[in-house]
Amino acid sequence: MEGQVAVVTGGGRGIGRGIALTLAKAGADIAIIETDVLDTAFNQYRSRQIGGLSHGRKTAEEISSLGRRTIVAQADVSKWVQVRAAVGKILDELGRIDILVNNAGVAAPRGIMASSIDVDYMNGGAWDQIMNVNLKGAIFCSMSVLPHMKKRKYGRIINISSDAGVRAHPWGTAYTCSKSALIGYTQSLALDLARNYRDASITANAICPGLIWTDMTRSAAHAYKKIWQSDRECFDQVVSKVIPQGRAPTPEDVGRLALYFAVNPSVTAQAAHVNGGYL
């Protein structure tokens, strides 16, 4: 992947960081899109202030140490104007975009709102925040890079969905809907690109991670744990019960599947799982 440029939204930590480092080790230069502020506190950090840029810069330092070019661009992916500005900055500084990984995502665990079917949940901002970041954010970022990819007749779009997009959870209606819709968007986009741009090599695929230790799963574990448990103990207990392999995948495991999608020109419109056999 020498000379290629990959954009990873939410690439400062968790799964995004694992993907960014994996692609960098394979030779790609990396642009990270992060933000410090969201519209509401309906997210895994329980605050509008999420500190994404500082984490992005730390990951960028790791990427630089591998000898790759890297930049951090600021954007709330649910804001069209911010996304366009971030993509413009990346093109100006790195010259091209070969791969887009739409990883940025939020969830509002039950500990924040009592039920995902409560009127307050629906009207209080949680639904809009989750759908705007998880679904609209991926669409906005894809729309921003596609003209460049079509012009160059090359591109890879990789959307990070979730097992929840295939197997619903009763406590996460908005999150489940956003991730299920993201799979549908991925497949529709892939078919559109395949049929209407046959002289180009532009693919779109989705990855559906299962239980992976990140800030999002830590927040969920905190909401559900027993009083005598730590967040990690709750997470590990669930993993041992529901994952056939008995261990949780890592962000780097997701990164290796992203790398596969990035280099294979004949695989498109897929939604592949990284979950240790959970589904």
N, C-alpha and C positions, 0 to 999 in steps of 0.2 A: 504493500500500500504506500510505498514511497512516493512522495509528491502529492498525495491526495489530502483533502481537507474534510474533516468531519465536524459537524456541529452537534453538540449534545446539550439539550435543554435540561436544566436542573442537574448539570454535570458536576456540581461541587461536592456532593456527598451521596451516600447510599448507592443505589443501583446505577445512577448516572455517573458517579465517580468510577465505579467498576468498569462500565462501558468505555468511558473516556480513556482510562489507563490501558485497557486491553487494546483499543484501536491505536493508541500511541505506540505501544510496544510492537505493534504490527507494522509501524512505519508512518502512520498518518499524522499530520498536523491537526491540532484540536482547537476548536472554538467552543467555549462554554458560555451558555446564556443563563443568567441567574438574576434574581431580584431580591431586594431587602424587604419590600412591603407588599402585602396583599390587601384586597378590598375588605375582608372580614377576618375574624379569628377562627372561623370554621375550617380548621386544618389541623394536621397532626402536631403542629407546634403550639397550638392554642393561643396564638397571638398574631396580630397583623404584621408584627416585626419578626421576620424569619431569618434574617442574617445570611441570605444566600450568597451575596457577593464576597464576603470574607471567606466562606468555604470554597467558592469558585477560585479565588486567588490561591488558596493553599493547594488545591488540586492542580492548578496551572503551574505552580512551582515544581510539583512532582513530575509533570509532563515535560517541563523545560529541562529537568535533570536527565531525561532520556534523550535529549538532543533534538526535540521536536519544537517547532514553532507553536505558540499558543497565545490566545488572547481571551479575555473575559469581557463579554458584552452584557450590558444591563437591559433587561426587558421583563415585564410581566407578560407572559405569553398570551394572556387573555386580552391584551390591548393591541389592536392592529397597528396603531401608529408606532408604538414602542418596538414591536416585532420588526416592522419594516426598517426602522432606524438601526436596530441591532444587526440585521442581515446586511444592510448597506455598509456598516462598519466592518463587518467580517470580510465582505468582498473587497473593500478598499485595502484592508491590511494583509489579508492572506491570498487574495487574487482569485479564489474559486471556492465552490462548495460542491463536493462530490457525494457526501453522505449527510443526511439529516436524521438524527435520533431524537424523536419526540418523547422525552422521558419525564419532563416536569409533571408532577401530579400531586393532588391533595386528597385527603380523606377526613371525614369528621366522625371519629369513633363515638361509640355510645356514651362514653363518659362526658362528652360535651353536650349532647342532646339526648333526652331520655329515649326517644324512638324516632326512627326514620320516617314514620308516617304521621307524626305530629304536625299540626298546622303551623306551629311556631317554627318547626324545622324547615318546612317548605317556604314559609314567608319570611323567615328571619335572616336569610342570606346564605344558608348552607347549600341549598340546592343550586343556586346560581353560581356560587363560588366553585363548587365541585365540577359542574358541567362546563363552566367557562374555562377553567384551567385544563381539565383533563381531556375534554373533547374539542372545544373551540380553539384552545391553545395549539393543539396539534394541527388543526385545519389552517389556522392563521400562519403558522410556521411553514407548513407545506406550500401554501399559496405563495408565500414570499420567496421560496427558493425554486419553485418549479419553473418560472420563466427562464432562470439561469440554466437549470438542468436541461430544459427543452432546447435551448440555444446551443448548448454543448453536446446534446444528444447522449447525455450520460447522467445517471443519478441513482441513488439508493435512499429510499425513505423507510425508516424503521420506527414503528410506533410501539411504545411500551404500554400494553394493555394489562391484563391481570387474569388470574384464574377466576376472579369474581365476575369477569365478563362472560364466562361460560357457565359457571355454577354460582347461582345467586346466594347472597347472604341476607337474612331477614333484617339485620340491623344496619345495612348499608345500601338502602335503595338508590340514592343518588350516585354513589360510587359505582355500584353494579351497573346502573344504566349508562353511566359515562364510559365505562370500560367495554361494555357490550357494544355500544354505538361506535366506539373507536375501532373495533374489529370490523364492523360493517363498513365504516368509512375506508379503512385500509383496503379491503377487498374490492370495493367499488372503484377506488382510485387506481388500484393495480390493473383492473380490467380496462378502465378508460385509457390508461397509459399504454397498455399492451396493444389495444386495438387501433388506437388513433395515432400512435407514434411508433410504428413498427420499424422505422429506420433508426430509432434511438434505443438505447439500453437503459431504461429507467424502470426500476422495480419498486414495489411497496409491500412490506410484510409487517406482521405484528408479532411481538413476543409477549407471552402471558406468564409472568413470574408467579410462583406460589409463595409460600411462607419463607421470607428472607429477612434476616435481622437488619432493620433499618429504623429510621426515626418513625416511620409510619407504623410498623409493626410494634415498635416499643410503645407508641401511644395507645394502640389497641390493647396490648397486653396490660398496660397500666389501668385501662378502663375495666378489664375483666378479671384481673388477678384476685386471688384470695388475700385476706389481710396479712397473712404471714409470709406471703411470697414477694420476691423481687420481680421486677418486670421481666428480666431474663429467665428466671425460674419458671414463670408462667408460660413464656414463649416456648422454652425447651420442653415443657410438659406437653403442650399441644402438639409440637413437632413429633415427639416420640409416639404419640397416639395416632396421628392422622397421616404421616408421611411414611410410606412403605420402606423407604431406605433408612428411616430412623434418624435422619440428619437433614438440616435445612440447606438448600443451595446457597451459594454466595453471589454477591454482585458480579464477581468475575466470571461465574458460570453464565450469567446473562450476557456478559460482555463477549464470551466466546461464541454464543449463538448470534449475537449482533455482527460479529466478524464474519461468520459464515454467510449471513444474508448480504453483507457488504461486498463479498468477493464473488458470489455466485450469480451469474447473469440470467440463469434459467429458472430461478426460484422466485416466484412472486405470488401475491394474493394468499399467502399462508398466515396462519395464526398458530405458532408453535409454543409449547409449554416448557417451562423450566421449574419442575416442582417435585422431583424425587419420586414420581409415580403417584402423586396425590389424586389425580383424576383418572 
